[in-house]
């Protein structure tokens, strides 16, 4: 399954960047665990030192993500659709894995659930006060 922490981190970064939040320019000497990104008004594209990459495009209330995991040598695509405080997402990887899930925002808390065709399921709850668990 996709590394949940990497996907969520990428999605959160994409949401921050595409929502118009202040973004500083990438410095030439980034830490190995940071991705270097470039953006236009509707597209964000990032790559890290391990040759992983992803891109995020927005169209209305729909977000399109595509990526490449160098360790697993696989490509993936995910579509997120937002309806009020809920976001539903579906994804497909080049090795045949499929996943579905949703994210629900309630106040300062975000609950994400994802289920994969490989049998794995996860729930992540993030709060501004207590962090993620």
Buried (B, 14 or more C-beta within 10 A) or exposed (E): BBEBEBBBEBBEBBBEBBEEEEEEEEEEEEEEEEBBBEBEEEBBBBBBEEEBBBBBBBEEEEBBBBBBBEEBEBBBBBBBBBEEEEBEBEBBBEEEBEBBBBBBBEEEEBBBBBBBEEEEEEEBBBBEEEEEE
